[in-house]
Structure formats: structure tokens, C-alpha cells
Amino acid sequence: MTAVAVSYTVDGAADAPVVVLSNSLGAARGMWDPQVPALAERYRVVTYDTRGHGESPAPRGPYALDDLVDDLVALLDEVGAERAHVAGLSLGGMTAMRLAAREPARIHRLALLCTSAKPDPSPFLDRAAAVRSGGTAPLAPTVASRWLTPAYAAEHPELVARLEAMIAGSDDEGYAACCEVIAALDLREDIRTITAPTLVVSGWEDPALPPEHQKLIADSIPGAALVTVSPGAHLANLEQPRQVTGALVGHFDAAGGNR
């Protein structure tokens, strides 16, 4: 399948090192809003919508993980980045892991948030079937409820509403096809070959991909660092923005040579 020209936004100085942020299943690039300002002080920050999400096209499926990686490589080419720091959460982390294993020359430093190298396929196959029969909107409250801890969600109803709208705004077929990508995923061998310096971030209260998934990744990638935040559910970057942003800035700054 030909790479999709994804919709993206660039923040920060044109001559700064590039950081690319890749979104979760069901989210759009706005999920990274808390991280962008601090990163953009030092980096050229590229946020994008994975195919089937947000403003990006949703070609007919099925999709393979390598299709999502091809889209990301095409984006790096589009913004003129031979190498970039790449951070991905959930599906974005899966895309980033495969890119780091498949095309190590394109990745400088890697950050993997609330993601998995081998999720249980059943929930994702069930969700794909549900979306194909009824669309994404009926699932939005359930999916969003995994993204924030209940206490934080109760305190931030406007954020919950925005996240539910993000999910409901995903293309039905694109979302279902991305669910099937996750269901078919097994990166346990790939991650052993990753050479990029890697930060793994875990949300202690994540019901979607609990901390044991991130521990496996951190244990498998040579030299990887693991940071756990609490309280934090699946979109831990939203609930703990200061801690997660600080961890990302520190990890990328450790590469040296930055503005």
C-alpha cells in the first residue's frame, strides 16, 4: 500500500532538531497539546494524525503496521528530517518501535508511552467489529474512560468531552483497521534489535495497557529507562503533563547538540 500523506502541524524553530509525536488509537494530534510548548522551545515539533484519525485520510483497509511506519517515514521526508527523535503513545508507540527496528538510521532517540509489544488481540478485534457495526461514537465514552483515572476525569469534564469527540471523529473504517493492526501485533523480537536510546513511560493505573507491558519493553531494549507515573491511566501525558513533558525533554536533551 502506498504511504498516506498525513495531516500534520509543525511548532518551533525551523533549524532545530526534529521531534515527532505519534498519537494513540482513537486520538488525534491534539492529545499532545500539553507537551508541545515546552518541546517547541528547543525542538522543531511535528505532531500528526495517524491514518484514519483526525484530519488524515482513511484509505480502505486492511492496514499493516508497516503501512503506518511508511506514513511516518514519508512524513519525515516531507519535513526534511533525515533523523528525528520520535515519541509515540499506544498505537503511536507501536509505530515508533517498528520504525526503530526497521529503519534505525531514521531515529535518534525514542520515547514509548503506555504502549505494548504484544497486546491481547481479543479486545481489539471485538472493538473493530463493534465500530464496523455501529461506528466510533457509541464506543467513545468507554474508550475515553480508560484514558484518564476516574478521579481526574471527574475533575475535568471539559477534557473528557474533548477526548470523546476525538474518538467519535475518527473514521469508522480507519479506526477499525487500526484496531486490527494492534490485534496482529507482535514486536517482541523486533524490540530486542532497537539501538536508539529509549525512554519508556508507564501509567500505573492504565487499564488498557497496564505497566507489565511497558516493563517487558524496557527489559527488552538494551539500556532502556522506565519511568512510571501515578496517578495516570492510558493517556498519562494528559494527567501528568509536567512529569511526562519533563521526562521527554530530559531524554531528548541528553542527545546533546541542541539549541
N, C-alpha and C positions, 0 to 999 in steps of 0.2 A: 504494500500500500504506500502511496506517495505521502510524504510528510505534509502535514497541515500547517498553514500559516496562521499561528495562534495570535490572539489579541493580547497585547502587552502594553505595559507602562514603564517608562524609564524615569528615575529620580536620581539626582546627584550630578557631580561634575563629569563632563564628557570624557576627561582624560584620567579618571580614577579607575582603580581595579574594579572588575565587574563582580557583583554578587547577584545570583539568580535565585528567586524564591518560588518554589513549586507547591501548588495548593493540594488540599485534601480532597478526597472523593466528596462530591456534593457542594464543595465550597467554590468561591471564585477568588480572584487575586486580592480582593478587599479584606480577606481574612488576615493578611499581613500588615494591615494599616498600623498597628501599634509598633511594629518593628522598623518600618521604612524610614521615619525621620532620623533616628539615631544612626542607622546604617548609611543613609544618604549623606551624612556629614563627612564620611570617609570614603564611600564607595559609590560607584555607578550601579544603582539598584534596579534590577529588572524583575518585575512581577508579571505573571502571565496567567491566563486561564487555560487549563488543560483542555484538550479537545472534548467537546460535549458539555462543557461548562461555561458559565458566564457569557462573554461575547465571542468566544471562539467557535469556529464551525463544528458541526457534529456530523461527520460523514457516516454513512451506514456501516454498521459493524459486520462481522466481529472485529475487535481490535486485539492486537497482541501488545505486550509490554514494550517490545522493541519499536512498535509504531509510536508510542508515547515518547520513547527515547529519541527516535528520529525527529519528532516535532521539536524536542528540546535542542538537539544538535542544529537543526535549521534555524532556531531562534538565536542560538549563539552566533551562527554565521551572519544572521540578519543584523545583529547589533555589533558585529565586528570583534567578537571576543574569541580569540583562539583558545584561551583558558579562562575559567571563571571559578570562583567559589560558588558552590551550589548547596542550598538548603531546601529540604523537602519534608513535608509533614504527611504522614499516612500514605496515600497513593503517590503524592509528590516525593516522599522518601523512597518509595519502591522504584520510581522512575530514576531517581538520583543514584541509587545503589547499582542499578543495571548500567547506567551511563558510566559510573566509575569503574565497573568491572569490564565493560565492553570497550570503552574509549578513554583509557586513563589519561591520555595526553590532554584531554579537554577539561579535566577537573583539577583545580588547585587544592582547595580544602573542601571537605564535605561535612555537612551537618544533617543529621537524620532525626526527625522528631516524631514521636508517637507513631511509629511505623513497625512493619514486620517483614521478615524474610520468608515466612511461611504461615499465612493465616489459615484458619479453618475455612474451607470453601463453602460450607453449607449456608451460613447466613447470607453470604454474598450472592449465591445462586438463588436463594429464596427472595432476596431483595430485587434482583434483576427480574424475576418472574412477576413480582408484585408491581414493579414500575411499568412493565410492559402491559399489564392488565389494567392498571388504574392511574398511572402517571406518578410523578415525583411528589406532587402536592400533598396527597394523603399521608405519605411517609415522613413529611418534613418535621412535624413535632417530635416523633420518635427518634429520628436521626439526630436532630438538634439537641435532644435531651442527653445524648452521650458526649456532646462536645464541651459542656460546662458542668461543674459539680452542681447538685441541686441548690445548695445554698447560694452560690454565685449567680445562678440563673434567676433565682427568686429576687435577688437584689438588682438585677439588670434586665428587666423585661424588654427594654428597647433593643438591647443586643440580641436577645432571643428572637425577637420578631425579625430582625435583620438577617439572622442566620437561617431562620425558617424560610424567608423569602429567597435567600441564596439557593437553598436546596430546591425549592419549588421552581426556581428559574432555570434549573438545569434542563437540558434537552432530555426527554424521556429515553429515547433510544441510546443517546450518547452516554447517559448515566448508567443504563442497564449494561451496555457494552463494557464500560469501565468496571462495573461490579464483576463481570466475568473475567476481566484481566486479573483482578485481585484473586478470584477463586482459583485461577490456574497457576498462581504464582508459587515458585519455589526458588529462592535465591540463596539457599544455604551454602551451596558450593561457590557461587559467584562471589559472595562477600569475603570468602577466605582469600581471594586474589586481590582485594582492593588495597591499593598502596597510598591513596590520598590520606593525609592526616584527617582523622574523623572524630567528630563530636556526636554523641548520641544523647538525646533528651527524652526523658520518660515522664509521663504524668501519673503520679502514684494512684490516683483514683480513676484512671482511664478504663471504662468498661468495654470499649470497642477493641483496643489492642493493649491489654494490660502489660505491666512492666516486665514480665518474663520475656515478652517478645523483644523488647529493646536490650535486655540483658544478653540474650542469645546473639544479637547483632554485635554488641560491644565486645563480647567474648570471642567472636569470630574474626573481627577485623583487627589485624595486628596494630597494637598501640592505641586503639580507640579509647576515648574518655567517655564516661557515662555520668550524666547529671540527672537527678530525679527532683522534680518539683512537686510540692504539695501545699495546699490543695490544688489539684489540676486534673482535668479529665482529658478528652481526646484532643481538643484544641487548647493545649496547655499554654500556648503562646498568647492567647487572649486573656486567660485567667491570671497568669503570672508574667505580664509583659516586661516588667523591669528585670526580672531574673533571667528570662529567656533571651531578651534582647542583649543583656549584658554578657551572657554566655556566648551568643553568636558573635558579638563584636570582639570579645576577647579571643575567640577561636580564630577568626579571620585575621585579626591584627597580628596574631602570632606568626603569620607568614612573613612579616617584615616588608619593608619597601613601600608601605602605604603612605598616603598623604597625611 
